[in-house]
Amino acid sequence: IAHFQRTIEDFMKSAIQKGKGNWDNVHDFLKDDKTNPIIADPLRLFHICPISDGAAALVLCNADIAKEYCDTPILISGVGQATDTHIVFEREDLTALKALRLCSKQAYKMAKRTPEDMDVAELHNAFEILEVVQGEDIGFFKKGEGAKAAHEGLTEIGGKIPINPSGGLKARGHPLGATGVAQVVELVWQLRGEAGKRQVEGAETGITCNFGGFGNNIISILVERM
């Protein structure tokens, strides 16, 4: 916040948009110490995802076989994985996720795609700040512009690049081992046009970011319609 001269309100508005609420009506609610207490200044309760129970599954097979059993198979066209130092303060930049930059580049290269080709993304928003940082390091926005983009609605449905139309971990909860698969399931629904009220119209490509620790180990999966 200090480095990029942003305010916590920038991230709070992103949180509200993900919940599809109204900023004017809930602004005071989010700043209320009783309903939304500070957990670790400046983060409040609703900037943080809940740990929850849950399960998710994918059926994986050869593309030719998939076409025999499914009218709208979705192709995993790119995958990337990278690691960073375990200790956060030993990293080159505390405001970036180097492992995400590396693994997303791997996924884009494998799929012969670029960030500009993506129609929708599901990112690991365990904390509100992470969605902003990931939006930059995965290639959607320049360094330091992620919060501004979220504040201006560029990451909403109908925006430049819809990020977490599902609400991500903040809305779905974080069942740990099931989270990464659940992200891909959401993109499958989006690319099939089965996402209901949160549908990104015309979505044909998407990418995920899921990680362990605080970006110690990150994987990106790129999917697209066949």
GUFILO-955578 format. One record per residue: x, y, z of N, C-alpha, C in turn; residue in one letter. Coordinates in pm, whole numbers. Atoms other than C-alpha are relative to their C-alpha. Example, Ala and Ser with C-alpha at 12.3 -4.5 7.8 and 13.67 -1.06 7.14 Angstrom:
n_east	n_north	n_up	ca_east	ca_north	ca_up	c_east	c_north	c_up	residuo
89	-119	0	1230	-450	780	90	120	0	A
-82	-119	-6	1367	-106	714	-77	109	73	S
//
This chain:
n_east	n_north	n_up	ca_east	ca_north	ca_up	c_east	c_north	c_up	residuo
84	-120	0	0	0	0	87	125	0	I
-86	-118	-8	274	247	96	86	13	-126	A
-91	-3	114	506	151	-191	-68	52	-126	H
70	-40	122	243	202	-461	-101	111	24	F
85	-113	-34	60	483	-282	-148	-31	-25	Q
140	41	6	-270	297	-260	-59	4	140	R
68	5	-129	-527	279	18	-66	-135	16	T
68	127	-24	-694	-17	181	-137	0	-67	I
130	-8	68	-1018	110	23	7	-56	-142	E
-14	57	133	-881	9	-317	-26	-151	3	D
16	145	-11	-872	-350	-199	-138	-35	54	F
135	24	-52	-1200	-324	-9	-102	6	-112	M
94	-9	111	-1378	-216	-325	9	-125	-87	K
-16	124	74	-1232	-517	-503	-74	-112	69	S
69	104	-75	-1369	-737	-227	-150	9	-20	A
144	-18	18	-1716	-589	-265	-42	-40	-140	I
35	35	137	-1716	-625	-642	-4	-150	-18	Q
-1	145	12	-1627	-992	-606	-126	-59	62	K
124	47	-61	-1932	-1029	-382	-123	55	-69	G
107	-60	78	-2139	-835	-636	-92	87	87	K
77	-89	-84	-2247	-597	-363	4	142	-54	G
-1	-140	40	-2291	-220	-378	96	75	90	N
-106	-66	-76	-1990	-17	-272	-54	106	94	W
50	-109	-83	-2183	282	-140	-74	-52	123	D
82	51	-109	-2414	72	76	81	-73	106	N
-72	86	-94	-2152	-150	236	134	57	45	V
-129	-58	-35	-1854	82	266	16	15	151	H
-6	-20	-144	-1933	171	627	3	-134	73	D
4	133	-62	-2010	-192	709	139	-63	3	F
-132	61	8	-1666	-302	594	100	67	94	L
-93	-72	-87	-1496	-38	808	-41	-7	147	K
51	12	-137	-1698	-128	1121	85	-103	76	D
-86	89	-77	-1465	-277	1383	-75	-119	59	D
78	109	-61	-1748	-489	1525	-36	-107	-103	K
42	97	102	-1867	-650	1202	116	-48	-86	T
-113	34	85	-1533	-651	1021	130	37	71	N
-114	-38	-83	-1253	-650	1280	134	-13	-73	P
-135	9	53	-888	-594	1198	64	-131	47	I
-68	125	-32	-701	-926	1184	151	23	9	I
-142	-39	1	-353	-799	1091	5	129	-82	A
9	-131	63	-347	-428	1015	85	9	-127	D
134	-57	16	-456	-321	757	-108	-101	-41	P
97	99	46	-629	-651	670	-109	-23	104	L
115	29	-85	-976	-704	809	-55	-138	-35	R
55	135	12	-1183	-1020	840	-41	-34	-142	L
54	30	132	-1349	-990	499	100	24	-114	F
-107	1	100	-1016	-942	322	62	-138	-9	H
-65	129	-16	-935	-1302	413	-99	-112	-29	I
89	111	34	-1079	-1628	280	-22	-91	121	C
23	98	-106	-1240	-1883	513	56	-136	-40	P
-38	140	23	-1091	-2231	546	-129	-82	8	I
128	70	6	-1371	-2469	449	17	-144	-46	S
4	134	57	-1463	-2825	364	-43	10	-146	D
42	-3	140	-1508	-2907	-3	70	-106	-81	G
-60	99	90	-1428	-3133	-294	-21	47	-143	A
12	-33	142	-1372	-3096	-668	67	-112	-79	A
-55	109	81	-1296	-3337	-951	-2	36	-147	A
-7	-14	144	-1196	-3342	-1316	15	-139	-61	L
-20	124	75	-1217	-3623	-1569	101	31	-110	V
-107	-26	95	-893	-3630	-1768	18	-117	-95	L
-23	107	97	-837	-3824	-2088	55	60	-128	C
-47	-42	131	-699	-3808	-2440	-107	83	-70	N
95	-90	65	-860	-3534	-2650	-96	-74	-93	A
86	75	92	-992	-3780	-2909	-106	-79	75	D
96	75	-82	-1155	-3992	-2640	-104	95	59	I
92	-97	-60	-1305	-3683	-2477	-112	38	-96	A
100	-37	100	-1485	-3595	-2800	-108	-106	-16	K
97	108	12	-1658	-3934	-2795	-104	5	112	E
87	4	-117	-1812	-3875	-2453	-53	136	42	Y
39	-135	-43	-1857	-3498	-2432	-16	90	-122	C
24	-91	112	-2006	-3242	-2669	88	124	7	D
-81	-122	-16	-1797	-2958	-2526	123	-28	87	T
-121	27	-78	-1461	-3096	-2410	88	125	10	P
-89	-113	-23	-1216	-2845	-2266	144	-51	4	I
-139	43	14	-846	-2873	-2350	90	70	102	L
-109	-57	-81	-567	-2825	-2096	118	19	-96	I
-99	-26	105	-330	-2658	-2340	133	50	53	S
-125	-49	-56	-68	-2522	-2103	6	-19	150	G
-21	18	-144	76	-2597	-1760	139	53	34	V
-130	-47	-46	356	-2430	-1566	11	-12	150	G
-22	12	-144	511	-2475	-1222	134	60	35	Q
-126	-60	-43	776	-2281	-1033	-2	21	151	A
-12	-21	-143	904	-2221	-681	76	129	29	T
-74	-117	-47	1043	-1930	-481	57	-34	137	D
-58	26	-132	1231	-1897	-153	-111	-23	102	T
99	30	-104	1049	-2038	149	-21	121	90	H
6	-117	-88	1129	-1729	356	-29	123	-85	I
47	-109	84	941	-1432	214	99	116	-4	V
-86	-118	0	1185	-1160	325	133	-22	-71	F
-120	25	78	1465	-1330	130	-23	21	-150	E
32	-14	142	1289	-1263	-201	47	133	-57	R
-47	-120	69	1393	-1006	-458	-95	117	19	E
101	-105	-7	1067	-813	-428	-117	-51	83	D
107	44	-88	815	-842	-145	-138	29	-57	L
129	-35	59	542	-697	-367	-26	-77	-129	T
16	77	124	571	-961	-639	8	-149	30	A
-6	146	-9	535	-1335	-693	81	-52	-119	L
-90	42	108	836	-1440	-899	-40	-136	-57	K
37	134	46	719	-1802	-915	-119	5	-96	A
115	-13	90	393	-1690	-1078	44	53	-136	L
-50	-51	128	578	-1489	-1343	61	-114	-81	R
-68	109	69	783	-1797	-1425	-97	-107	-49	L
86	112	39	510	-2060	-1425	-107	42	-100	C
100	-45	99	255	-1850	-1615	64	13	-138	S
-70	-6	128	515	-1786	-1886	15	-139	-60	K
-9	138	48	564	-2162	-1909	-132	-45	-61	Q
132	41	48	190	-2217	-1948	-36	70	-130	A
27	-75	124	154	-1942	-2210	81	-58	-116	Y
-87	52	106	449	-2081	-2406	-48	-136	-48	K
46	133	38	318	-2438	-2399	-127	8	-85	M
128	-14	71	-26	-2324	-2518	10	89	-122	A
-19	-96	109	119	-2075	-2768	-102	112	11	K
93	-108	-31	-89	-1804	-2603	75	112	72	R
-53	-113	-74	-32	-1467	-2436	-104	45	102	T
99	-51	-95	-198	-1287	-2143	-117	69	-70	P
107	-70	73	-394	-1083	-2398	-102	-95	-59	E
93	99	56	-554	-1403	-2526	-101	-51	103	D
84	56	-105	-716	-1482	-2191	-134	74	12	M
134	-56	-15	-1091	-1429	-2150	-45	5	145	D
42	8	-140	-1121	-1517	-1780	112	-65	80	V
-104	58	-85	-898	-1610	-1487	-55	-30	138	A
30	34	-140	-934	-1780	-1151	133	1	75	E
-125	-18	-73	-660	-1663	-914	-18	-29	148	L
-3	46	-139	-565	-1760	-560	-13	119	95	H
22	-119	-83	-723	-1475	-360	-26	-37	146	N
14	35	-141	-670	-1621	-13	-6	127	85	A
6	-133	-59	-611	-1259	87	-22	99	-114	F
39	-91	108	-741	-961	-108	119	52	-78	E
-118	-54	67	-393	-828	-185	55	-97	-104	I
-59	98	91	-297	-1153	-357	-61	6	-140	L
63	-9	132	-550	-1111	-637	61	115	-80	E
-58	-117	65	-404	-769	-714	141	-31	-50	V
-138	33	37	-43	-891	-714	3	-103	-113	V
2	103	103	-128	-1198	-921	-44	55	-136	Q
44	-60	125	-310	-989	-1180	115	67	-75	G
-118	-61	61	21	-812	-1239	99	-106	-46	E
-106	97	31	257	-1108	-1228	-41	-105	-102	D
44	95	102	42	-1325	-1453	-8	67	-137	I
-13	-71	127	70	-1054	-1717	-117	85	-44	G
118	-78	40	-266	-876	-1716	21	150	14	F
-21	-142	-26	-148	-544	-1574	147	27	31	F
-137	-39	-30	179	-356	-1536	20	6	151	K
-33	-4	-141	357	-353	-1202	-55	126	66	K
55	-112	-74	175	-133	-953	-136	47	-47	G
128	-45	55	-143	-102	-1161	-116	-94	31	E
105	97	-28	-336	-404	-1031	-112	54	86	G
103	-55	-89	-517	-221	-750	-86	102	-74	A
73	-100	78	-613	64	-983	-96	-69	-97	K
85	74	94	-747	-187	-1237	-121	-59	70	A
112	57	-75	-958	-360	-973	-97	110	42	A
83	-112	-45	-1084	-26	-841	-86	54	-114	H
72	-52	116	-1189	77	-1193	-91	-103	-65	E
90	102	52	-1374	-249	-1255	53	-78	-119	G
-56	70	116	-1136	-385	-1519	7	-150	20	L
-7	143	-28	-1133	-723	-1345	-138	-61	21	T
137	50	-15	-1511	-756	-1331	-51	-61	-129	E
65	53	119	-1738	-942	-1571	-36	118	-91	I
19	-111	92	-1752	-720	-1878	119	93	-6	G
-120	-83	-2	-1415	-564	-1792	107	-56	-92	G
-112	40	86	-1077	-603	-1961	31	-148	15	K
-28	141	-27	-1008	-940	-1796	-72	-39	129	I
72	43	-120	-1265	-1088	-1556	85	-95	85	P
-78	82	-93	-1077	-1225	-1255	-91	-48	112	I
81	61	-105	-1250	-1462	-1016	-148	37	-7	N
145	-23	5	-1608	-1426	-1141	-74	-88	100	P
59	89	-100	-1677	-1712	-899	6	61	140	S
-28	-53	-133	-1563	-1493	-611	128	-58	57	G
-126	61	-43	-1260	-1718	-577	-7	-61	138	G
-8	60	-133	-1144	-1844	-241	-81	79	102	L
74	-85	-94	-1311	-1550	-69	-147	-41	7	K
142	34	4	-1659	-1660	-179	-23	-150	16	A
19	145	0	-1616	-2036	-228	55	-62	127	R
-72	61	-109	-1394	-2093	72	127	-64	-53	G
-131	55	37	-1052	-2256	73	17	-139	61	H
-16	137	-50	-1065	-2637	113	137	-58	-30	P
-140	38	18	-688	-2647	60	21	-89	-123	L
-34	88	111	-621	-2954	-156	-100	2	-114	G
102	-3	106	-947	-2911	-350	-3	132	-75	A
11	-134	57	-893	-2544	-431	47	9	-144	T
-54	-11	136	-676	-2579	-741	-88	-66	-103	G
90	69	93	-908	-2831	-904	-129	79	-15	V
124	-79	6	-1211	-2617	-815	16	120	-93	A
-25	-111	92	-1051	-2328	-1005	-15	-45	-145	Q
11	51	137	-1022	-2539	-1319	-144	-37	-32	V
142	33	20	-1379	-2666	-1275	-79	127	-35	V
68	-126	29	-1498	-2304	-1268	28	45	-143	E
-32	-39	137	-1314	-2233	-1593	-67	-91	-102	L
73	92	89	-1466	-2543	-1752	-144	47	-15	V
138	-52	7	-1811	-2409	-1664	-6	128	-83	W
-2	-126	74	-1718	-2067	-1799	14	-25	-150	Q
-26	24	142	-1586	-2202	-2129	-113	-78	-67	L
116	72	53	-1893	-2422	-2170	-126	86	2	R
117	-86	-11	-2129	-2132	-2099	-98	-48	104	G
86	59	-103	-2261	-2305	-1787	15	68	135	E
-30	-67	-127	-2166	-2047	-1522	-115	84	53	A
117	-71	-51	-2511	-1894	-1485	18	150	8	G
-3	-145	-15	-2529	-1538	-1349	141	57	-3	K
-138	-49	1	-2151	-1515	-1327	71	-29	-133	R
-56	37	129	-2100	-1616	-1691	73	116	-68	Q
-74	-94	84	-1833	-1432	-1891	-35	-35	-144	V
52	31	133	-1997	-1414	-2232	113	-19	-102	E
-95	26	106	-1801	-1568	-2516	136	-49	44	G
-130	45	-50	-1521	-1700	-2296	45	-128	-71	A
-56	116	69	-1300	-1941	-2489	135	-44	57	E
-129	33	-61	-973	-1932	-2292	1	46	144	T
-10	-42	-139	-883	-1911	-1926	127	-55	63	G
-121	42	-69	-595	-1948	-1682	-23	5	150	I
10	2	-145	-561	-2036	-1315	137	27	62	T
-121	-9	-82	-307	-1962	-1044	-35	-58	135	C
21	59	-131	-290	-2181	-737	136	-23	64	N
-132	19	-61	-14	-2199	-481	-5	-46	144	F
-18	42	-137	113	-2339	-156	86	101	73	G
-72	-98	-77	248	-2129	126	-32	140	-50	G
21	-134	54	290	-1764	32	74	13	-132	F
-64	-2	130	383	-1830	-327	128	-80	-5	G
-120	84	0	650	-2084	-235	1	-95	-119	N
14	93	112	519	-2324	-499	-128	38	-75	N
115	-49	76	288	-2199	-776	-16	-79	-129	I
29	68	126	119	-2374	-1066	-107	78	-75	I
100	-62	87	-72	-2222	-1357	-48	-102	-102	S
59	90	98	-309	-2417	-1579	-81	83	-99	I
70	-75	105	-432	-2276	-1911	-93	-96	-73	L
100	85	67	-750	-2417	-2064	-67	78	-112	V
70	-64	110	-941	-2348	-2384	-99	-96	-64	E
98	82	72	-1235	-2468	-2589	70	-71	-115	R
-59	76	111	-1151	-2736	-2844	-75	30	-129	M
//
